[in-house]
């Protein structure tokens, strides 16, 4: 069974930075496209960023472009989300996901999900 474990969430102030990590024990997962989604209270889960297995291609939601950076270290079986200039509207549970289709923002294309990590940004 594939497990994705997120960490790094917390309570920060606006304009602060955070780095989220997503680790898996299955090296085969690291051959998949990896992504971050987020879900705010009362809202649908939305795409944040995705990265191909090689790390050579990334894609971002417009709302985070220029502030967030997704990266991966396949040797450590870990994907990161570096979040800068955080805003209160970034408050959400952030989920790591893995899937076969590189570059997709469609939630249904990701087969494996973590349990999520809470990010709260105060104004």
WOKA-V58888 format. One record per residue. N is the residue number from 1. PHI is phi as a letter, one per 20 degrees, with the letter a starting at -180 (none if undefined). Layout:
BEGIN
((N	PHI) (N	PHI))
END
This chain:
BEGIN
((1	none) (2	e) (3	c) (4	d) (5	c) (6	e) (7	b) (8	o) (9	f) (10	r) (11	d) (12	c) (13	e) (14	g) (15	n) (16	f) (17	c) (18	b) (19	c) (20	e) (21	c) (22	c) (23	c) (24	c) (25	e) (26	d) (27	f) (28	f) (29	f) (30	f) (31	e) (32	e) (33	f) (34	d) (35	b) (36	c) (37	c) (38	b) (39	c) (40	e) (41	g) (42	m) (43	c) (44	f) (45	f) (46	c) (47	f) (48	d) (49	a) (50	b) (51	b) (52	f) (53	f) (54	e) (55	n) (56	e) (57	c) (58	c) (59	b) (60	c) (61	f) (62	g) (63	f) (64	d) (65	g) (66	n) (67	d) (68	d) (69	c) (70	e) (71	b) (72	b) (73	c) (74	f) (75	f) (76	d) (77	l) (78	c) (79	d) (80	c) (81	c) (82	e) (83	d) (84	d) (85	l) (86	f) (87	c) (88	g) (89	f) (90	e) (91	f) (92	a) (93	e) (94	d) (95	d) (96	e) (97	b) (98	c) (99	b) (100	e) (101	e) (102	f) (103	n) (104	f) (105	d) (106	f) (107	g) (108	f) (109	e) (110	d) (111	e) (112	c) (113	c) (114	e) (115	e) (116	n) (117	c) (118	e) (119	c) (120	c) (121	d) (122	e) (123	e))
END
